């Protein structure tokens, strides 16, 4: 069993790093810390919140969890414009 600490990032495409300019490529961590990126393109605050709660409820080994980063909101700004089209 690994004792490597983890930091989990939840968010949208900016977290996923697949579309546009993602910030994941710019982050560095100490060798004993693993960065896990859980971004989904087009995700909203509701979706991100749901995934974070599910992650926490599943009982992951939180003793290794060094941090949890939540990035969302950019897609929510577009919702009024998308629904009006």
C-alpha positions in Angstrom: 0.0 0.0 0.0 1.4 3.4 -1.0 1.7 6.2 1.5 1.8 8.8 -1.2 -0.5 11.8 -0.4 -2.9 13.0 -3.0 -4.5 16.3 -4.0 -7.7 15.8 -6.0 -8.9 18.5 -8.4 -12.6 18.6 -9.4 -13.9 20.9 -12.1 -14.7 21.6 -15.7 -12.6 21.6 -18.9 -10.1 24.0 -17.2 -9.4 21.3 -14.7 -9.4 18.5 -17.3 -6.9 20.4 -19.4 -8.2 19.1 -22.7 -9.9 22.3 -24.1 -8.5 25.8 -24.1 -6.0 26.7 -21.5 -6.0 24.2 -18.6 -4.0 25.0 -15.5 -3.0 21.4 -14.7 0.1 21.6 -16.8 1.4 24.5 -14.7 1.1 22.8 -11.3 4.0 21.1 -9.6 3.9 19.0 -6.5 6.4 17.5 -4.1 7.5 14.1 -5.1 5.5 12.5 -2.3 2.3 14.1 -3.5 0.2 12.8 -6.4 -2.1 15.2 -8.3 -5.4 13.7 -9.6 -7.4 15.8 -12.1 -11.1 15.0 -12.3 -12.3 17.6 -14.7 -15.2 17.1 -17.1 -15.7 19.3 -20.2 -18.9 21.4 -19.9 -19.5 20.6 -16.3 -21.4 23.0 -14.1 -21.4 23.8 -10.3 -24.2 21.3 -9.8 -22.3 18.5 -11.5 -19.0 19.3 -9.8 -20.7 19.4 -6.4 -22.4 16.1 -7.0 -19.1 14.4 -8.0 -17.3 15.9 -5.0 -19.9 14.6 -2.6 -19.9 11.2 -4.2 -16.1 11.0 -3.9 -16.3 11.9 -0.2 -19.2 9.5 0.5 -17.4 6.5 -1.2 -15.0 6.4 1.7 -11.8 7.0 -0.1 -8.7 6.8 2.1 -8.9 10.4 3.4 -5.8 9.9 5.5 -3.8 10.2 2.3 -5.9 13.1 1.1 -3.7 16.2 1.4 -6.1 18.6 -0.4 -9.3 18.9 -2.4 -9.5 21.7 -5.0 -12.8 22.7 -6.6 -12.8 24.8 -9.8 -16.2 25.6 -11.3 -18.5 28.4 -12.4 -17.3 29.3 -15.9 -19.9 27.2 -17.6 -22.6 28.4 -15.3 -22.1 31.9 -16.6 -23.0 30.7 -20.0 -26.3 28.9 -19.0 -28.6 31.8 -19.5 -27.3 32.3 -23.0 -27.4 28.7 -24.0 -31.0 28.2 -22.7 -32.1 31.4 -24.5 -30.8 30.1 -27.9 
